[in-house]
Amino acid sequence: MDLPAVWLRDNCRCAKCRDPRTGQKLFDITDLPDPITVTDRVEDEFAVHLVFGPDGHRSTFDRAWLHENQPGRGEQDFRVESAKDLWPSIDPPVFTWGGPELPWLESVLCRGFAVLSEVPVEPGAVLRVAESFGYVRETNYGRLFHVRVEAEPNNLAFTGLPISPHTDNPYRDPVPTVQLLHCLENAVEGGETTLVDGFHAAAVLRERDPAAFRALSGTPVTFEFADRDAVLRASRPLIGVDPRGRIREIRFNNRSLRPLGWSAEEITEFYRAYRVFAELLAEPAHQVRMRLNPGDCLVFDNTRVLHARTGFADTGRRHLEGCYADLDSLASRVEVLRREPLVALSALFAGAGAQDYLGEEVTQAEHMLQAAARAEAAGAPDHLVAAALLHDIGHVLPETGQHHDEAGAAWLARWFGQEVTEPVRLHVAAKRYLCAVEPDYFGRLSAASVHTLSLQGGPMTAEQAGEFAAGPYAADAVAVRRWDEAAKDPALASPPLEHFLPVLRRILERAGRPG
């Protein structure tokens, strides 16, 4: 791995360079020699050991850390379009309040929104939802605001008029990044909620009309709100991009846009682009429409997802309670939950695990659950039941650049010891081994498994088989492999993941790593 010496030295993890309590650096960049060189390098299976010149400083880097943080992967900005799942239309992702937290938070982060059902229909409940992942952001509308018909409204949201797709509070800097709307009552004709993925619409605009995209992303406009108690203004482009040109924010609200003060030519070009973008946002194919019922709480990214509503009679009873929160707090909560192994595993099984499994007749999750059930039925110890359950976890991880056996073992090593991770890492090699030493094993492989065998190197040679069999985890890997191959039966009912969580907890507790 050829990495810049200055990057390696700046990221040294030793106790002289990092506070062991906080993980923060104990030096400034100006404290480092210039230039820096690597004068000695020793590598083993798990780490890279370096000596730097000219000062002789020694550093050890874990291979998994180097892989996860290697240069070239790009900056990990969760706010930009490349970190999102863009959609022109989508079935609203609905989750039950009080159920697993991570899936709905990830939905807000990646898809831009989530609907929580069964939130208690009582005043202030929306604040508890916001406080479950962060802090409520108070504005001139208060910590909690009511979306209902008011006798003297200071905003059209507090009438029964239809509202077109928009960003809330575009006149603030920064704009509130998360909005929550909790339905307490909705007994009117109309009043349906509409959502639009502004990132997707902006990406379509960039492809269809690059000049319009440049006009809307390159020139700031001013939004304003004024009443007797507040005068708020912010100047930003309608489409915000980062220095690399990636879409990072949509700020769109026709009700709050101040008159433009540019030249006539600039104004003409802006309005042409503005109209094209507004027409895109209004296309039914780009909109998701839903009716919020009592107990439903809509949580969405206000810097990405535009929201609207159809009109309704002022005499109708429609009452939503709302509040604002921050996307960075939500993203932080996601990362904290992902560090908890059983939460992270549950999310993977429920998410990517529901996808097809390499052409087999079962999903990826069903396959792993069947393998674990086979191991349990065979009376296998906890660590082998866990290895059977998790052997293909690498298939449902985000793209890692590694083969799924290596990727899965490396990811599991955060929490599990080698008695679990080594059978996972070796289960592909075990297939190649069995095909070499058991003449009839190849004939028992599924068609998909035969195909992947050809990509994995085919049966081992006699020399390779001997080396494999001599390894300390060969027998466990072979056992996992046999359960793996028998776990592709669409007619076989297997226990849910929750059945195996006590097994994982026992392993984690024995290792001093509570799940």
ZAMARGU-4260 file (C-alpha; in steps of 0.2 Angstrom, whole numbers, plus 5000, padded with zeros to 4 digits):
<rodrens>
0) 5000/5000/5000 | 5009/5016/4994 | 5003/5030/5004 | 5010/5048/5007 | 5023/5048/5021
5) 5016/5065/5028 | 4998/5057/5028 | 5004/5042/5038 | 5014/5052/5050 | 4999/5064/5053
10) 4988/5050/5056 | 4999/5040/5068 | 4988/5032/5082 | 5002/5030/5095 | 4999/5037/5113
15) 5012/5051/5110 | 5002/5057/5095 | 4984/5054/5101 | 4976/5057/5118 | 4970/5039/5123
20) 4955/5046/5131 | 4948/5057/5117 | 4957/5050/5102 | 4962/5068/5097 | 4979/5074/5091
25) 4992/5080/5103 | 5002/5089/5089 | 5000/5103/5076 | 5005/5100/5058 | 5019/5113/5061
30) 5026/5102/5074 | 5030/5088/5061 | 5047/5088/5052 | 5047/5094/5034 | 5050/5084/5023
35) 5044/5067/5031 | 5050/5050/5024 | 5048/5032/5028 | 5065/5025/5032 | 5059/5007/5037
40) 5044/4996/5034 | 5039/4979/5041 | 5022/4971/5037 | 5013/4956/5045 | 4996/4949/5043
45) 4987/4962/5054 | 4998/4977/5054 | 5010/4989/5045 | 5025/4995/5056 | 5034/5011/5050
50) 5049/5021/5055 | 5049/5039/5049 | 5063/5050/5045 | 5071/5062/5050 | 5066/5060/5068
55) 5065/5041/5069 | 5046/5041/5075 | 5038/5024/5075 | 5020/5020/5071 | 5010/5004/5069
60) 4994/5004/5058 | 4981/4991/5059 | 4977/4985/5041 | 4958/4986/5044 | 4960/5004/5049
65) 4971/5008/5033 | 4959/5000/5022 | 4944/5009/5029 | 4953/5026/5029 | 4964/5025/5013
70) 4966/5040/5002 | 4956/5040/4986 | 4940/5036/4994 | 4934/5054/4994 | 4928/5064/5008
75) 4914/5056/5017 | 4901/5070/5017 | 4884/5063/5022 | 4876/5079/5015 | 4880/5077/4997
80) 4870/5068/4983 | 4883/5054/4981 | 4879/5049/4999 | 4860/5048/4996 | 4847/5036/4987
85) 4839/5048/4975 | 4821/5044/4969 | 4809/5052/4957 | 4795/5043/4966 | 4795/5030/4980
90) 4783/5021/4992 | 4783/5030/5008 | 4795/5021/5020 | 4784/5018/5035 | 4791/5012/5052
95) 4783/5009/5069 | 4787/5021/5083 | 4795/5011/5097 | 4802/4998/5085 | 4820/4998/5080
100) 4827/5015/5079 | 4841/5013/5066 | 4831/5009/5051 | 4820/5024/5051 | 4835/5036/5055
105) 4844/5028/5040 | 4829/5031/5029 | 4829/5050/5034 | 4848/5051/5030 | 4848/5041/5014
110) 4831/5043/5006 | 4827/5060/5014 | 4812/5055/5024 | 4803/5042/5035 | 4785/5041/5042
115) 4783/5035/5060 | 4766/5027/5064 | 4759/5024/5081 | 4766/5040/5089 | 4755/5044/5103
120) 4741/5056/5098 | 4745/5069/5112 | 4752/5086/5112 | 4771/5087/5113 | 4774/5070/5107
125) 4783/5076/5091 | 4796/5084/5103 | 4800/5067/5110 | 4803/5060/5093 | 4815/5074/5089
130) 4824/5072/5106 | 4826/5053/5103 | 4840/5058/5090 | 4846/5075/5095 | 4840/5092/5100
135) 4825/5103/5096 | 4830/5119/5086 | 4819/5133/5092 | 4814/5147/5080 | 4803/5162/5080
140) 4789/5150/5078 | 4793/5142/5095 | 4801/5126/5101 | 4784/5118/5095 | 4773/5125/5082
145) 4755/5121/5076 | 4750/5119/5058 | 4732/5122/5058 | 4720/5136/5052 | 4723/5152/5062
150) 4712/5167/5063 | 4727/5179/5060 | 4740/5169/5051 | 4758/5176/5049 | 4762/5162/5037
155) 4751/5153/5023 | 4755/5137/5031 | 4742/5142/5044 | 4728/5143/5032 | 4718/5130/5022
160) 4726/5136/5005 | 4736/5124/4995 | 4755/5125/4997 | 4767/5121/4983 | 4783/5111/4986
165) 4795/5122/4996 | 4809/5122/5009 | 4804/5128/5026 | 4813/5144/5033 | 4824/5147/5018
170) 4827/5165/5026 | 4837/5157/5040 | 4856/5154/5040 | 4858/5140/5042 | 4841/5133/5037
175) 4833/5120/5049 | 4840/5104/5042 | 4827/5092/5049 | 4808/5095/5050 | 4795/5084/5060
180) 4776/5085/5057 | 4765/5075/5069 | 4747/5072/5065 | 4735/5075/5079 | 4719/5077/5068
185) 4715/5076/5050 | 4696/5076/5047 | 4696/5087/5031 | 4693/5084/5013 | 4711/5087/5005
190) 4725/5092/5015 | 4736/5078/5008 | 4755/5080/5010 | 4766/5079/4995 | 4785/5076/4995
195) 4798/5079/4981 | 4816/5074/4981 | 4825/5090/4977 | 4842/5082/4974 | 4834/5070/4961
200) 4825/5085/4952 | 4841/5095/4953 | 4851/5081/4945 | 4838/5079/4931 | 4840/5098/4928
205) 4859/5097/4927 | 4857/5083/4914 | 4843/5091/4904 | 4848/5109/4905 | 4866/5113/4911
210) 4864/5131/4908 | 4849/5132/4920 | 4858/5122/4933 | 4873/5134/4932 | 4861/5149/4934
215) 4852/5141/4949 | 4868/5134/4958 | 4880/5149/4954 | 4869/5164/4959 | 4863/5168/4976
220) 4845/5175/4979 | 4838/5182/4995 | 4824/5175/5005 | 4815/5185/5018 | 4802/5183/5032
225) 4795/5198/5041 | 4781/5200/5054 | 4779/5212/5069 | 4792/5202/5079 | 4805/5197/5066
230) 4814/5201/5050 | 4824/5187/5044 | 4835/5186/5028 | 4847/5174/5020 | 4855/5174/5003
235) 4859/5158/4995 | 4858/5149/4978 | 4842/5139/4975 | 4853/5124/4972 | 4868/5123/4984
240) 4884/5113/4978 | 4900/5109/4987 | 4917/5114/4980 | 4917/5098/4969 | 4900/5103/4961
245) 4890/5090/4971 | 4872/5094/4975 | 4872/5098/4994 | 4856/5109/4998 | 4840/5114/4990
250) 4833/5131/4996 | 4817/5133/4986 | 4802/5144/4992 | 4792/5155/4980 | 4783/5163/4995
255) 4798/5170/5003 | 4809/5176/4987 | 4813/5194/4987 | 4814/5204/4971 | 4831/5201/4962
260) 4843/5216/4961 | 4854/5210/4946 | 4855/5216/4928 | 4840/5213/4916 | 4850/5200/4907
265) 4854/5190/4923 | 4836/5191/4929 | 4829/5185/4912 | 4841/5170/4913 | 4837/5166/4931
270) 4818/5166/4928 | 4820/5155/4913 | 4830/5142/4924 | 4818/5145/4939 | 4803/5141/4929
275) 4811/5125/4922 | 4816/5119/4939 | 4799/5123/4946 | 4790/5113/4932 | 4801/5098/4936
280) 4796/5099/4954 | 4778/5100/4949 | 4779/5084/4938 | 4767/5071/4946 | 4781/5058/4942
285) 4793/5067/4954 | 4780/5068/4968 | 4775/5056/4982 | 4758/5060/4989 | 4751/5053/5006
290) 4738/5057/5019 | 4745/5059/5037 | 4733/5051/5049 | 4732/5054/5068 | 4748/5046/5075
295) 4758/5048/5060 | 4774/5058/5061 | 4783/5063/5045 | 4802/5066/5048 | 4812/5073/5033
300) 4828/5082/5027 | 4822/5100/5025 | 4838/5104/5014 | 4834/5090/5002 | 4815/5085/5002
305) 4803/5099/4997 | 4786/5097/5005 | 4768/5103/5000 | 4750/5100/5003 | 4734/5101/4994
310) 4721/5114/5000 | 4706/5111/5011 | 4691/5120/5018 | 4696/5132/5032 | 4681/5125/5042
315) 4689/5108/5043 | 4699/5101/5058 | 4717/5097/5053 | 4730/5099/5066 | 4748/5095/5065
320) 4762/5099/5078 | 4779/5102/5071 | 4797/5106/5077 | 4814/5107/5069 | 4830/5098/5073
325) 4847/5095/5065 | 4853/5083/5053 | 4871/5082/5060 | 4863/5076/5077 | 4853/5063/5067
330) 4868/5057/5057 | 4878/5056/5074 | 4864/5045/5081 | 4865/5033/5066 | 4884/5031/5068
335) 4882/5028/5087 | 4869/5015/5084 | 4880/5007/5070 | 4894/5004/5082 | 4882/4993/5092
340) 4884/4976/5084 | 4867/4969/5087 | 4859/4985/5081 | 4870/4986/5066 | 4867/4967/5062
345) 4848/4969/5064 | 4848/4983/5051 | 4859/4974/5039 | 4847/4958/5040 | 4832/4969/5038
350) 4839/4980/5024 | 4851/4973/5011 | 4848/4956/5018 | 4831/4956/5010 | 4839/4957/4993
355) 4841/4942/4981 | 4855/4930/4985 | 4866/4927/4970 | 4852/4919/4960 | 4846/4907/4973
360) 4828/4905/4978 | 4830/4913/4995 | 4835/4930/5000 | 4852/4934/5008 | 4845/4935/5025
365) 4835/4919/5023 | 4851/4910/5018 | 4861/4915/5033 | 4847/4911/5045 | 4845/4894/5037
370) 4863/4891/5039 | 4862/4896/5058 | 4847/4885/5060 | 4857/4870/5053 | 4871/4873/5064
375) 4860/4875/5079 | 4851/4858/5075 | 4868/4850/5074 | 4872/4855/5092 | 4886/4867/5087
380) 4893/4878/5100 | 4889/4896/5100 | 4904/4902/5090 | 4900/4891/5076 | 4881/4895/5076
385) 4887/4913/5075 | 4899/4910/5061 | 4886/4901/5051 | 4873/4915/5054 | 4886/4928/5049
390) 4896/4919/5036 | 4889/4930/5021 | 4888/4946/5030 | 4901/4953/5018 | 4888/4952/5004
395) 4876/4965/5013 | 4889/4977/5018 | 4892/4993/5008 | 4905/4991/4994 | 4922/4988/5002
400) 4933/4983/4988 | 4937/4966/4996 | 4930/4949/4993 | 4915/4946/5003 | 4923/4933/5015
405) 4938/4945/5019 | 4926/4960/5020 | 4914/4951/5032 | 4928/4944/5043 | 4936/4962/5044
410) 4920/4970/5049 | 4915/4957/5062 | 4932/4958/5070 | 4927/4975/5078 | 4917/4964/5090
415) 4920/4946/5088 | 4936/4935/5090 | 4944/4923/5078 | 4933/4909/5084 | 4919/4918/5074
420) 4929/4928/5061 | 4941/4915/5055 | 4927/4902/5049 | 4919/4917/5041 | 4935/4922/5032
425) 4939/4904/5027 | 4922/4898/5021 | 4925/4901/5003 | 4942/4893/5004 | 4933/4878/5013
430) 4922/4876/4997 | 4937/4875/4986 | 4945/4863/4998 | 4930/4851/4999 | 4929/4851/4980
435) 4947/4845/4980 | 4946/4831/4993 | 4928/4825/4991 | 4924/4818/4974 | 4905/4820/4975
440) 4905/4837/4984 | 4906/4847/4967 | 4890/4838/4961 | 4880/4844/4977 | 4884/4863/4973
445) 4870/4874/4967 | 4871/4881/4950 | 4875/4898/4957 | 4888/4891/4969 | 4896/4882/4954
450) 4897/4899/4945 | 4905/4908/4960 | 4918/4893/4962 | 4925/4897/4945 | 4927/4915/4950
455) 4935/4910/4967 | 4949/4900/4960 | 4941/4883/4957 | 4945/4867/4967 | 4962/4868/4977
460) 4977/4859/4971 | 4983/4844/4982 | 4996/4856/4990 | 4984/4870/4993 | 4972/4857/5001
465) 4986/4851/5013 | 4990/4868/5019 | 4972/4872/5022 | 4968/4857/5032 | 4983/4860/5043
470) 4976/4877/5048 | 4969/4879/5066 | 4951/4884/5060 | 4950/4872/5045 | 4938/4860/5053
475) 4926/4875/5059 | 4927/4883/5041 | 4922/4866/5033 | 4907/4864/5045 | 4901/4882/5041
480) 4903/4878/5023 | 4892/4862/5024 | 4879/4872/5033 | 4881/4886/5020 | 4878/4874/5005
485) 4862/4866/5014 | 4854/4883/5017 | 4846/4887/5001 | 4829/4879/5002 | 4814/4890/4998
490) 4803/4878/5007 | 4812/4878/5024 | 4806/4890/5037 | 4820/4896/5048 | 4819/4906/5065
495) 4820/4925/5064 | 4836/4934/5068 | 4829/4938/5085 | 4830/4919/5089 | 4849/4920/5087
500) 4853/4936/5096 | 4855/4928/5113 | 4869/4917/5106 | 4878/4933/5099 | 4875/4942/5116
505) 4883/4927/5125 | 4898/4928/5114 | 4900/4947/5116 | 4898/4946/5135 | 4911/4933/5137
510) 4923/4944/5127 | 4918/4959/5137 | 4910/4968/5123 | 4891/4970/5127 | 4880/4971/5112
</rodrens>
